[in-house]
Amino acid sequence: MRVDTKDGRCRTCGSQLNITDADDATMFVECLECGDAYQVEPDAFGDGCMTYYLGAMTERMEGGEDE
């Protein structure tokens, strides 16, 4: 799941992030430009955990995505 750049950007280079996984306490993100990968808290993008975290957990429970 890609993070809209208005909500969050890579802390290293400022490019777009992709959420690669999530668990009950964190989300794992990877930069599409520089490849930096790190963990963030579920509400790291200020959406109240309703867009990105919920979406990432749903994808995880459904078996992933085709990207």
Buried (B, 14 or more C-beta within 10 A) or exposed (E): BEBEEEEBBBEEEEBBBBBBBBEEEBBBBBBBEEEBEBEBEBEBBEBEBEBBBBBBBEBBEEEEEEE
